Amino acid sequence: MIQATGVDHVVLHVNDVQRSKKFYTEILGMTAYREDDGQVFLHAGQQGLALFKQASDAPVTAGNDLNHLALNVAAGTYETLKAELEGRGVAVTGRPGEDRCIYFRDPDGHRLQLVVHK
């Protein structure tokens, strides 16, 4: 499992809190530490990520204010991380051989990046 190890506190608005919680916990290895029907707070290493239910019926417009969220990972290469994400049905973009260029989207279209520190 990919283990995210660092991100500053960020709030993302999502259409379905439980669907997004599943994505961030099962695919990126984050852990939930507080939640209710409209929000969930997750740990990624020592940092936090909060997923809030979109307040209106309007669709989430990912990418308008947040270009991408870069996540540190404990280990991996472009090829191994790409294979793991694709094995879970996640489309990956980036440049092979460049560990800092692994981009993909969450279920609401938020753009994410994985960064491996050597």
N, CA, C and O atoms as a Tinker XYZ file with bonds, in Angstrom:
   472  protein
     1  N      0.846000   -1.174000    0.000000    73     2
     2  CA     0.000000    0.000000    0.000000    64     1     3
     3  C      0.888000    1.233000    0.000000    63     2     4     5
     4  O      1.908000    1.260000    0.689000    81     3
     5  N      0.517000    2.253000   -0.762000    73     3     6
     6  CA     1.212000    3.526000   -0.733000    64     5     7
     7  C      0.964000    4.172000    0.619000    63     6     8     9
     8  O     -0.179000    4.242000    1.071000    81     7
     9  N      2.020000    4.645000    1.272000    73     7    10
    10  CA     1.880000    5.270000    2.576000    64     9    11
    11  C      2.269000    6.741000    2.471000    63    10    12    13
    12  O      3.454000    7.072000    2.437000    81    11
    13  N      1.267000    7.628000    2.421000    73    11    14
    14  CA     1.552000    9.057000    2.403000    64    13    15
    15  C      2.188000    9.430000    3.730000    63    14    16    17
    16  O      1.721000    9.011000    4.789000    81    15
    17  N      3.267000   10.228000    3.671000    73    15    18
    18  CA     3.983000   10.564000    4.894000    64    17    19
    19  C      4.018000   12.056000    5.193000    63    18    20    21
    20  O      4.619000   12.457000    6.189000    81    19
    21  N      3.409000   12.875000    4.383000    73    19    22
    22  CA     3.420000   14.283000    4.724000    64    21    23
    23  C      2.574000   15.149000    3.812000    63    22    24    25
    24  O      2.627000   15.040000    2.587000    81    23
    25  N      1.800000   16.002000    4.436000    73    23    26
    26  CA     1.036000   17.024000    3.724000    64    25    27
    27  C      0.632000   18.056000    4.765000    63    26    28    29
    28  O      0.299000   17.695000    5.894000    81    27
    29  N      0.656000   19.323000    4.407000    73    27    30
    30  CA     0.136000   20.333000    5.322000    64    29    31
    31  C     -1.380000   20.202000    5.401000    63    30    32    33
    32  O     -2.002000   19.585000    4.536000    81    31
    33  N     -1.970000   20.781000    6.437000    73    31    34
    34  CA    -3.429000   20.703000    6.602000    64    33    35
    35  C     -4.110000   21.352000    5.402000    63    34    36    37
    36  O     -3.864000   22.516000    5.085000    81    35
    37  N     -4.949000   20.600000    4.756000    73    35    38
    38  CA    -5.685000   21.059000    3.582000    64    37    39
    39  C     -7.125000   20.583000    3.713000    63    38    40    41
    40  O     -7.378000   19.480000    4.199000    81    39
    41  N     -8.067000   21.417000    3.280000    73    39    42
    42  CA    -9.468000   21.012000    3.228000    64    41    43
    43  C     -9.859000   20.875000    1.764000    63    42    44    45
    44  O     -9.647000   21.787000    0.965000    81    43
    45  N    -10.433000   19.725000    1.421000    73    43    46
    46  CA   -10.972000   19.508000    0.085000    64    45    47
    47  C    -12.467000   19.298000    0.199000    63    46    48    49
    48  O    -12.929000   18.540000    1.053000    81    47
    49  N    -13.222000   19.963000   -0.654000    73    47    50
    50  CA   -14.666000   19.735000   -0.701000    64    49    51
    51  C    -14.935000   18.581000   -1.652000    63    50    52    53
    52  O    -14.360000   18.511000   -2.738000    81    51
    53  N    -15.814000   17.676000   -1.236000    73    51    54
    54  CA   -16.097000   16.462000   -2.000000    64    53    55
    55  C    -17.601000   16.258000   -2.104000    63    54    56    57
    56  O    -18.367000   16.781000   -1.295000    81    55
    57  N    -18.013000   15.497000   -3.104000    73    55    58
    58  CA   -19.435000   15.202000   -3.284000    64    57    59
    59  C    -19.922000   14.102000   -2.346000    63    58    60    61
    60  O    -21.058000   14.153000   -1.874000    81    59
    61  N    -19.089000   13.124000   -2.073000    73    59    62
    62  CA   -19.466000   11.969000   -1.264000    64    61    63
    63  C    -18.342000   11.699000   -0.265000    63    62    64    65
    64  O    -17.297000   11.164000   -0.634000    81    63
    65  N    -18.554000   12.066000    0.993000    73    63    66
    66  CA   -17.516000   11.956000    2.014000    64    65    67
    67  C    -17.042000   10.513000    2.173000    63    66    68    69
    68  O    -15.837000   10.282000    2.263000    81    67
    69  N    -17.940000    9.545000    2.210000    73    67    70
    70  CA   -17.539000    8.149000    2.416000    64    69    71
    71  C    -16.746000    7.599000    1.225000    63    70    72    73
    72  O    -15.782000    6.857000    1.417000    81    71
    73  N    -17.139000    7.950000    0.016000    73    71    74
    74  CA   -16.393000    7.513000   -1.175000    64    73    75
    75  C    -14.980000    8.079000   -1.138000    63    74    76    77
    76  O    -14.014000    7.368000   -1.417000    81    75
    77  N    -14.857000    9.360000   -0.794000    73    75    78
    78  CA   -13.537000    9.987000   -0.732000    64    77    79
    79  C    -12.711000    9.440000    0.417000    63    78    80    81
    80  O    -11.504000    9.246000    0.274000    81    79
    81  N    -13.345000    9.189000    1.553000    73    79    82
    82  CA   -12.638000    8.588000    2.697000    64    81    83
    83  C    -12.035000    7.246000    2.274000    63    82    84    85
    84  O    -10.881000    6.957000    2.591000    81    83
    85  N    -12.805000    6.433000    1.567000    73    83    86
    86  CA   -12.327000    5.131000    1.112000    64    85    87
    87  C    -11.114000    5.290000    0.194000    63    86    88    89
    88  O    -10.141000    4.548000    0.327000    81    87
    89  N    -11.158000    6.239000   -0.727000    73    87    90
    90  CA   -10.043000    6.485000   -1.650000    64    89    91
    91  C     -8.780000    6.850000   -0.874000    63    90    92    93
    92  O     -7.720000    6.264000   -1.096000    81    91
    93  N     -8.892000    7.815000    0.033000    73    91    94
    94  CA    -7.720000    8.302000    0.752000    64    93    95
    95  C     -7.186000    7.297000    1.779000    63    94    96    97
    96  O     -5.989000    7.291000    2.066000    81    95
    97  N     -8.041000    6.465000    2.326000    73    95    98
    98  CA    -7.558000    5.479000    3.298000    64    97    99
    99  C     -7.073000    4.200000    2.616000    63    98   100   101
   100  O     -6.011000    3.686000    2.965000    81    99
   101  N     -7.827000    3.683000    1.656000    73    99   102
   102  CA    -7.475000    2.404000    1.046000    64   101   103
   103  C     -6.401000    2.510000   -0.031000    63   102   104   105
   104  O     -5.615000    1.579000   -0.204000    81   103
   105  N     -6.353000    3.613000   -0.749000    73   103   106
   106  CA    -5.362000    3.748000   -1.819000    64   105   107
   107  C     -4.117000    4.479000   -1.342000    63   106   108   109
   108  O     -3.005000    4.115000   -1.725000    81   107
   109  N     -4.284000    5.519000   -0.501000    73   107   110
   110  CA    -3.138000    6.313000   -0.071000    64   109   111
   111  C     -2.693000    6.054000    1.364000    63   110   112   113
   112  O     -1.748000    6.687000    1.834000    81   111
   113  N     -3.344000    5.153000    2.059000    73   111   114
   114  CA    -2.887000    4.744000    3.376000    64   113   115
   115  C     -3.068000    5.756000    4.492000    63   114   116   117
   116  O     -2.426000    5.630000    5.535000    81   115
   117  N     -3.925000    6.761000    4.306000    73   115   118
   118  CA    -4.198000    7.718000    5.382000    64   117   119
   119  C     -5.130000    7.074000    6.398000    63   118   120   121
   120  O     -5.790000    6.080000    6.095000    81   119
   121  N     -5.187000    7.634000    7.602000    73   119   122
   122  CA    -6.064000    7.097000    8.638000    64   121   123
   123  C     -7.029000    8.163000    9.122000    63   122   124   125
   124  O     -6.646000    9.306000    9.371000    81   123
   125  N     -8.285000    7.768000    9.249000    73   123   126
   126  CA    -9.319000    8.683000    9.752000    64   125   127
   127  C     -9.215000    8.760000   11.264000    63   126   128   129
   128  O     -9.028000    7.746000   11.937000    81   127
   129  N     -9.339000    9.984000   11.799000    73   127   130
   130  CA    -9.299000   10.115000   13.250000    64   129   131
   131  C    -10.497000   10.860000   13.826000    63   130   132   133
   132  O    -10.687000   10.873000   15.042000    81   131
   133  N    -11.306000   11.480000   12.972000    73   131   134
   134  CA   -12.540000   12.109000   13.439000    64   133   135
   135  C    -13.457000   12.273000   12.236000    63   134   136   137
   136  O    -13.016000   12.652000   11.151000    81   135
   137  N    -14.754000   11.978000   12.443000    73   135   138
   138  CA   -15.682000   12.142000   11.323000    64   137   139
   139  C    -17.119000   12.216000   11.805000    63   138   140   141
   140  O    -17.459000   11.792000   12.909000    81   139
   141  N    -17.951000   12.776000   10.929000    73   139   142
   142  CA   -19.399000   12.726000   11.088000    64   141   143
   143  C    -19.979000   12.659000    9.684000    63   142   144   145
   144  O    -19.236000   12.430000    8.730000    81   143
   145  N    -21.275000   12.851000    9.529000    73   143   146
   146  CA   -21.891000   12.689000    8.210000    64   145   147
   147  C    -21.342000   13.644000    7.156000    63   146   148   149
   148  O    -21.324000   13.311000    5.971000    81   147
   149  N    -20.898000   14.818000    7.569000    73   147   150
   150  CA   -20.494000   15.820000    6.588000    64   149   151
   151  C    -19.009000   16.046000    6.447000    63   150   152   153
   152  O    -18.593000   16.875000    5.638000    81   151
   153  N    -18.191000   15.333000    7.212000    73   151   154
   154  CA   -16.751000   15.571000    7.130000    64   153   155
   155  C    -15.968000   14.413000    7.721000    63   154   156   157
   156  O    -16.472000   13.639000    8.535000    81   155
   157  N    -14.722000   14.321000    7.286000    73   155   158
   158  CA   -13.803000   13.341000    7.865000    64   157   159
   159  C    -12.421000   13.985000    7.908000    63   158   160   161
   160  O    -12.000000   14.647000    6.959000    81   159
   161  N    -11.723000   13.779000    9.024000    73   159   162
   162  CA   -10.371000   14.272000    9.190000    64   161   163
   163  C     -9.422000   13.087000    9.139000    63   162   164   165
   164  O     -9.640000   12.069000    9.796000    81   163
   165  N     -8.367000   13.235000    8.350000    73   163   166
   166  CA    -7.427000   12.150000    8.110000    64   165   167
   167  C     -6.018000   12.567000    8.501000    63   166   168   169
   168  O     -5.661000   13.742000    8.413000    81   167
   169  N     -5.223000   11.596000    8.934000    73   167   170
   170  CA    -3.801000   11.816000    9.152000    64   169   171
   171  C     -3.034000   11.253000    7.965000    63   170   172   173
   172  O     -3.314000   10.158000    7.477000    81   171
   173  N     -2.051000   12.040000    7.512000    73   171   174
   174  CA    -1.072000   11.593000    6.521000    64   173   175
   175  C      0.271000   11.850000    7.182000    63   174   176   177
   176  O      0.796000   12.960000    7.109000    81   175
   177  N      0.827000   10.841000    7.822000    73   175   178
   178  CA     2.012000   11.076000    8.643000    64   177   179
   179  C      1.616000   11.968000    9.809000    63   178   180   181
   180  O      0.675000   11.659000   10.540000    81   179
   181  N      2.319000   13.052000    9.980000    73   179   182
   182  CA     2.035000   13.988000   11.069000    64   181   183
   183  C      1.091000   15.116000   10.643000    63   182   184   185
   184  O      0.699000   15.932000   11.477000    81   183
   185  N      0.724000   15.176000    9.377000    73   183   186
   186  CA    -0.120000   16.249000    8.869000    64   185   187
   187  C     -1.563000   15.776000    8.710000    63   186   188   189
   188  O     -1.865000   14.589000    8.833000    81   187
   189  N     -2.436000   16.728000    8.435000    73   187   190
   190  CA    -3.840000   16.389000    8.310000    64   189   191
   191  C     -4.466000   16.819000    7.005000    63   190   192   193
   192  O     -4.035000   17.781000    6.368000    81   191
   193  N     -5.487000   16.088000    6.623000    73   191   194
   194  CA    -6.305000   16.399000    5.464000    64   193   195
   195  C     -7.755000   16.249000    5.895000    63   194   196   197
   196  O     -8.136000   15.243000    6.494000    81   195
   197  N     -8.558000   17.256000    5.585000    73   195   198
   198  CA    -9.978000   17.198000    5.919000    64   197   199
   199  C    -10.795000   17.169000    4.644000    63   198   200   201
   200  O    -10.543000   17.935000    3.714000    81   199
   201  N    -11.779000   16.276000    4.606000    73   199   202
   202  CA   -12.691000   16.170000    3.471000    64   201   203
   203  C    -14.050000   16.635000    3.951000    63   202   204   205
   204  O    -14.632000   16.037000    4.856000    81   203
   205  N    -14.560000   17.699000    3.350000    73   203   206
   206  CA   -15.847000   18.276000    3.741000    64   205   207
   207  C    -16.864000   18.049000    2.636000    63   206   208   209
   208  O    -16.548000   18.208000    1.457000    81   207
   209  N    -18.075000   17.682000    3.005000    73   207   210
   210  CA   -19.174000   17.527000    2.040000    64   209   211
   211  C    -19.450000   18.873000    1.392000    63   210   212   213
   212  O    -19.589000   19.887000    2.078000    81   211
   213  N    -19.528000   18.877000    0.071000    73   211   214
   214  CA   -19.872000   20.092000   -0.667000    64   213   215
   215  C    -21.183000   20.628000   -0.123000    63   214   216   217
   216  O    -22.162000   19.886000   -0.040000    81   215
   217  N    -21.225000   21.903000    0.251000    73   215   218
   218  CA   -22.383000   22.479000    0.930000    64   217   219
   219  C    -23.630000   22.560000    0.056000    63   218   220   221
   220  O    -24.747000   22.441000    0.559000    81   219
   221  N    -23.453000   22.755000   -1.214000    73   219   222
   222  CA   -24.613000   22.886000   -2.100000    64   221   223
   223  C    -24.727000   21.659000   -2.993000    63   222   224   225
   224  O    -23.909000   20.741000   -2.923000    81   223
   225  N    -25.753000   21.659000   -3.831000    73   223   226
   226  CA   -25.913000   20.574000   -4.799000    64   225   227
   227  C    -25.031000   20.767000   -6.027000    63   226   228   229
   228  O    -24.976000   19.904000   -6.903000    81   227
   229  N    -24.342000   21.905000   -6.085000    73   227   230
   230  CA   -23.463000   22.175000   -7.228000    64   229   231
   231  C    -22.311000   21.170000   -7.224000    63   230   232   233
   232  O    -21.828000   20.789000   -6.158000    81   231
   233  N    -21.873000   20.742000   -8.394000    73   231   234
   234  CA   -20.763000   19.790000   -8.443000    64   233   235
   235  C    -19.476000   20.437000   -7.936000    63   234   236   237
   236  O    -19.299000   21.651000   -8.036000    81   235
   237  N    -18.588000   19.621000   -7.395000    73   235   238
   238  CA   -17.283000   20.100000   -6.977000    64   237   239
   239  C    -16.512000   20.505000   -8.223000    63   238   240   241
   240  O    -16.495000   19.774000   -9.213000    81   239
   241  N    -15.878000   21.661000   -8.175000    73   239   242
   242  CA   -15.091000   22.130000   -9.314000    64   241   243
   243  C    -13.617000   22.020000   -8.960000    63   242   244   245
   244  O    -12.966000   23.019000   -8.655000    81   243
   245  N    -13.104000   20.822000   -9.003000    73   243   246
   246  CA   -11.708000   20.553000   -8.650000    64   245   247
   247  C    -10.777000   21.276000   -9.602000    63   246   248   249
   248  O    -11.043000   21.384000  -10.799000    81   247
   249  N     -9.677000   21.770000   -9.046000    73   247   250
   250  CA    -8.653000   22.388000   -9.867000    64   249   251
   251  C     -8.795000   23.881000  -10.050000    63   250   252   253
   252  O     -7.869000   24.515000  -10.555000    81   251
   253  N     -9.921000   24.476000   -9.660000    73   251   254
   254  CA   -10.068000   25.917000   -9.836000    64   253   255
   255  C     -9.155000   26.703000   -8.909000    63   254   256   257
   256  O     -8.507000   27.656000   -9.342000    81   255
   257  N     -9.096000   26.321000   -7.643000    73   255   258
   258  CA    -8.271000   27.034000   -6.685000    64   257   259
   259  C     -7.049000   26.239000   -6.261000    63   258   260   261
   260  O     -6.068000   26.822000   -5.799000    81   259
   261  N     -7.085000   24.942000   -6.405000    73   259   262
   262  CA    -5.979000   24.082000   -5.988000    64   261   263
   263  C     -5.460000   23.364000   -7.226000    63   262   264   265
   264  O     -6.157000   22.535000   -7.811000    81   263
   265  N     -4.216000   23.690000   -7.628000    73   263   266
   266  CA    -3.665000   23.028000   -8.805000    64   265   267
   267  C     -3.413000   21.566000   -8.533000    63   266   268   269
   268  O     -3.819000   20.709000   -9.318000    81   267
   269  N     -2.739000   21.263000   -7.417000    73   267   270
   270  CA    -2.561000   19.872000   -7.012000    64   269   271
   271  C     -2.069000   19.813000   -5.576000    63   270   272   273
   272  O     -1.567000   20.796000   -5.031000    81   271
   273  N     -2.220000   18.656000   -4.985000    73   271   274
   274  CA    -1.776000   18.373000   -3.628000    64   273   275
   275  C     -0.656000   17.355000   -3.733000    63   274   276   277
   276  O     -0.879000   16.239000   -4.202000    81   275
   277  N      0.555000   17.724000   -3.299000    73   275   278
   278  CA     1.705000   16.825000   -3.385000    64   277   279
   279  C      1.848000   16.058000   -2.077000    63   278   280   281
   280  O      1.881000   16.648000   -0.996000    81   279
   281  N      1.932000   14.745000   -2.189000    73   279   282
   282  CA     2.051000   13.864000   -1.034000    64   281   283
   283  C      3.412000   13.190000   -1.018000    63   282   284   285
   284  O      3.847000   12.637000   -2.028000    81   283
   285  N      4.088000   13.236000    0.132000    73   283   286
   286  CA     5.319000   12.469000    0.293000    64   285   287
   287  C      4.960000   11.003000    0.448000    63   286   288   289
   288  O      3.948000   10.668000    1.065000    81   287
   289  N      5.786000   10.126000   -0.110000    73   287   290
   290  CA     5.601000    8.695000    0.090000    64   289   291
   291  C      6.899000    8.102000    0.624000    63   290   292   293
   292  O      7.987000    8.607000    0.347000    81   291
   293  N      6.770000    7.030000    1.389000    73   291   294
   294  CA     7.917000    6.432000    2.060000    64   293   295
   295  C      8.894000    5.785000    1.084000    63   294   296   297
   296  O     10.106000    5.844000    1.293000    81   295
   297  N      8.383000    5.172000    0.027000    73   295   298
   298  CA     9.262000    4.449000   -0.896000    64   297   299
   299  C      8.542000    4.227000   -2.216000    63   298   300   301
   300  O      7.327000    4.394000   -2.319000    81   299
   301  N      9.312000    3.851000   -3.211000    73   299   302
   302  CA     8.743000    3.505000   -4.507000    64   301   303
   303  C      9.458000    4.221000   -5.628000    63   302   304   305
   304  O     10.241000    5.146000   -5.411000    81   303
   305  N      9.171000    3.773000   -6.822000    73   303   306
   306  CA     9.675000    4.412000   -8.038000    64   305   307
   307  C      8.461000    4.788000   -8.880000    63   306   308   309
   308  O      7.334000    4.390000   -8.585000    81   307
   309  N      8.706000    5.541000   -9.905000    73   307   310
   310  CA     7.610000    5.895000  -10.807000    64   309   311
   311  C      6.887000    4.629000  -11.244000    63   310   312   313
   312  O      5.658000    4.558000  -11.201000    81   311
   313  N      7.652000    3.635000  -11.662000    73   311   314
   314  CA     7.059000    2.419000  -12.206000    64   313   315
   315  C      6.251000    1.642000  -11.162000    63   314   316   317
   316  O      5.150000    1.183000  -11.465000    81   315
   317  N      6.776000    1.485000   -9.938000    73   315   318
   318  CA     6.053000    0.703000   -8.934000    64   317   319
   319  C      4.825000    1.435000   -8.425000    63   318   320   321
   320  O      3.781000    0.820000   -8.206000    81   319
   321  N      4.939000    2.748000   -8.233000    73   319   322
   322  CA     3.789000    3.519000   -7.760000    64   321   323
   323  C      2.704000    3.588000   -8.828000    63   322   324   325
   324  O      1.516000    3.460000   -8.531000    81   323
   325  N      3.127000    3.792000  -10.084000    73   323   326
   326  CA     2.171000    3.822000  -11.196000    64   325   327
   327  C      1.437000    2.481000  -11.294000    63   326   328   329
   328  O      0.218000    2.448000  -11.464000    81   327
   329  N      2.170000    1.394000  -11.189000    73   327   330
   330  CA     1.558000    0.068000  -11.284000    64   329   331
   331  C      0.558000   -0.156000  -10.151000    63   330   332   333
   332  O     -0.509000   -0.730000  -10.368000    81   331
   333  N      0.899000    0.292000   -8.953000    73   331   334
   334  CA    -0.014000    0.103000   -7.831000    64   333   335
   335  C     -1.290000    0.915000   -8.018000    63   334   336   337
   336  O     -2.388000    0.405000   -7.793000    81   335
   337  N     -1.155000    2.162000   -8.423000    73   335   338
   338  CA    -2.341000    2.994000   -8.648000    64   337   339
   339  C     -3.204000    2.418000   -9.773000    63   338   340   341
   340  O     -4.418000    2.284000   -9.622000    81   339
   341  N     -2.577000    2.083000  -10.887000    73   339   342
   342  CA    -3.332000    1.535000  -12.014000    64   341   343
   343  C     -3.982000    0.207000  -11.660000    63   342   344   345
   344  O     -5.063000   -0.105000  -12.159000    81   343
   345  N     -3.336000   -0.575000  -10.807000    73   343   346
   346  CA    -3.925000   -1.834000  -10.354000    64   345   347
   347  C     -5.193000   -1.620000   -9.553000    63   346   348   349
   348  O     -6.002000   -2.536000   -9.405000    81   347
   349  N     -5.369000   -0.414000   -9.034000    73   347   350
   350  CA    -6.578000   -0.065000   -8.280000    64   349   351
   351  C     -7.541000    0.784000   -9.118000    63   350   352   353
   352  O     -8.495000    1.361000   -8.595000    81   351
   353  N     -7.274000    0.847000  -10.423000    73   351   354
   354  CA    -8.179000    1.556000  -11.318000    64   353   355
   355  C     -7.970000    3.059000  -11.392000    63   354   356   357
   356  O     -8.858000    3.782000  -11.843000    81   355
   357  N     -6.807000    3.544000  -10.955000    73   355   358
   358  CA    -6.518000    4.977000  -10.963000    64   357   359
   359  C     -5.639000    5.289000  -12.166000    63   358   360   361
   360  O     -4.583000    4.681000  -12.336000    81   359
   361  N     -6.068000    6.236000  -13.007000    73   359   362
   362  CA    -5.273000    6.650000  -14.166000    64   361   363
   363  C     -4.133000    7.550000  -13.703000    63   362   364   365
   364  O     -4.333000    8.439000  -12.876000    81   363
   365  N     -2.920000    7.312000  -14.246000    73   363   366
   366  CA    -1.724000    8.038000  -13.844000    64   365   367
   367  C     -1.147000    8.778000  -15.041000    63   366   368   369
   368  O     -1.129000    8.260000  -16.157000    81   367
   369  N     -0.672000   10.008000  -14.792000    73   367   370
   370  CA     0.057000   10.759000  -15.806000    64   369   371
   371  C      1.388000   11.172000  -15.206000    63   370   372   373
   372  O      1.576000   11.088000  -13.992000    81   371
   373  N      2.298000   11.608000  -16.030000    73   371   374
   374  CA     3.611000   12.031000  -15.565000    64   373   375
   375  C      4.675000   11.547000  -16.519000    63   374   376   377
   376  O      4.381000   11.076000  -17.618000    81   375
   377  N      5.921000   11.669000  -16.085000    73   375   378
   378  CA     7.037000   11.277000  -16.933000    64   377   379
   379  C      7.768000   10.086000  -16.313000    63   378   380   381
   380  O      8.297000   10.199000  -15.207000    81   379
   381  N      7.804000    8.943000  -17.011000    73   379   382
   382  CA     8.530000    7.780000  -16.492000    64   381   383
   383  C      9.964000    8.163000  -16.142000    63   382   384   385
   384  O     10.614000    8.919000  -16.864000    81   383
   385  N     10.445000    7.628000  -15.022000    73   383   386
   386  CA    11.803000    7.905000  -14.589000    64   385   387
   387  C     11.931000    9.122000  -13.693000    63   386   388   389
   388  O     12.985000    9.333000  -13.093000    81   387
   389  N     10.893000    9.921000  -13.587000    73   387   390
   390  CA    10.912000   11.093000  -12.718000    64   389   391
   391  C      9.940000   10.863000  -11.576000    63   390   392   393
   392  O      8.731000   11.041000  -11.727000    81   391
   393  N     10.485000   10.461000  -10.416000    73   391   394
   394  CA     9.644000   10.110000   -9.274000    64   393   395
   395  C      8.763000   11.261000   -8.799000    63   394   396   397
   396  O      7.742000   11.018000   -8.155000    81   395
   397  N      9.122000   12.486000   -9.094000    73   395   398
   398  CA     8.335000   13.631000   -8.649000    64   397   399
   399  C      7.226000   14.004000   -9.636000    63   398   400   401
   400  O      6.579000   15.039000   -9.476000    81   399
   401  N      7.008000   13.189000  -10.629000    73   399   402
   402  CA     6.030000   13.512000  -11.664000    64   401   403
   403  C      4.938000   12.457000  -11.777000    63   402   404   405
   404  O      4.520000   12.112000  -12.882000    81   403
   405  N      4.481000   11.951000  -10.654000    73   403   406
   406  CA     3.417000   10.952000  -10.643000    64   405   407
   407  C      2.125000   11.672000  -10.267000    63   406   408   409
   408  O      1.901000   11.991000   -9.099000    81   407
   409  N      1.285000   11.923000  -11.256000    73   407   410
   410  CA     0.044000   12.655000  -11.042000    64   409   411
   411  C     -1.160000   11.758000  -11.285000    63   410   412   413
   412  O     -1.126000   10.866000  -12.133000    81   411
   413  N     -2.232000   12.006000  -10.525000    73   411   414
   414  CA    -3.478000   11.263000  -10.684000    64   413   415
   415  C     -4.575000   12.082000  -10.033000    63   414   416   417
   416  O     -4.297000   13.122000   -9.435000    81   415
   417  N     -5.815000   11.633000  -10.137000    73   415   418
   418  CA    -6.946000   12.370000   -9.576000    64   417   419
   419  C     -7.724000   11.509000   -8.593000    63   418   420   421
   420  O     -7.805000   10.289000   -8.735000    81   419
   421  N     -8.297000   12.176000   -7.587000    73   419   422
   422  CA    -9.158000   11.470000   -6.642000    64   421   423
   423  C    -10.553000   11.353000   -7.256000    63   422   424   425
   424  O    -10.764000   11.848000   -8.364000    81   423
   425  N    -11.512000   10.717000   -6.579000    73   423   426
   426  CA   -12.838000   10.520000   -7.175000    64   425   427
   427  C    -13.585000   11.803000   -7.532000    63   426   428   429
   428  O    -14.487000   11.767000   -8.369000    81   427
   429  N    -13.227000   12.955000   -6.910000    73   427   430
   430  CA   -13.876000   14.224000   -7.237000    64   429   431
   431  C    -13.078000   15.049000   -8.231000    63   430   432   433
   432  O    -13.466000   16.174000   -8.543000    81   431
   433  N    -11.983000   14.523000   -8.729000    73   431   434
   434  CA   -11.198000   15.220000   -9.732000    64   433   435
   435  C    -10.066000   16.073000   -9.185000    63   434   436   437
   436  O     -9.395000   16.756000   -9.957000    81   435
   437  N     -9.831000   16.056000   -7.866000    73   435   438
   438  CA    -8.701000   16.790000   -7.311000    64   437   439
   439  C     -7.412000   16.146000   -7.802000    63   438   440   441
   440  O     -7.250000   14.927000   -7.739000    81   439
   441  N     -6.495000   16.980000   -8.291000    73   439   442
   442  CA    -5.236000   16.479000   -8.832000    64   441   443
   443  C     -4.246000   16.249000   -7.683000    63   442   444   445
   444  O     -4.018000   17.137000   -6.861000    81   443
   445  N     -3.663000   15.051000   -7.641000    73   443   446
   446  CA    -2.716000   14.664000   -6.606000    64   445   447
   447  C     -1.381000   14.296000   -7.241000    63   446   448   449
   448  O     -1.319000   13.889000   -8.401000    81   447
   449  N     -0.314000   14.446000   -6.460000    73   447   450
   450  CA     1.030000   14.090000   -6.904000    64   449   451
   451  C      1.709000   13.296000   -5.810000    63   450   452   453
   452  O      1.547000   13.602000   -4.628000    81   451
   453  N      2.469000   12.277000   -6.187000    73   451   454
   454  CA     3.280000   11.532000   -5.242000    64   453   455
   455  C      4.737000   11.957000   -5.398000    63   454   456   457
   456  O      5.239000   12.090000   -6.513000    81   455
   457  N      5.413000   12.169000   -4.259000    73   455   458
   458  CA     6.822000   12.589000   -4.270000    64   457   459
   459  C      7.621000   11.597000   -3.438000    63   458   460   461
   460  O      7.305000   11.357000   -2.272000    81   459
   461  N      8.658000   11.020000   -4.042000    73   459   462
   462  CA     9.561000   10.131000   -3.336000    64   461   463
   463  C     10.830000   10.921000   -3.059000    63   462   464   465
   464  O     11.475000   11.405000   -3.989000    81   463
   465  N     11.193000   11.055000   -1.779000    73   463   466
   466  CA    12.453000   11.711000   -1.420000    64   465   467
   467  C     13.540000   10.661000   -1.349000    63   466   468   469
   468  O     13.397000    9.652000   -0.659000    81   467
   469  N     14.602000   10.894000   -2.046000    73   467   470
   470  CA    15.701000    9.912000   -2.106000    64   469   471
   471  C     16.588000   10.044000   -0.888000    63   470   472
   472  O     17.566000    9.308000   -0.753000    81   471
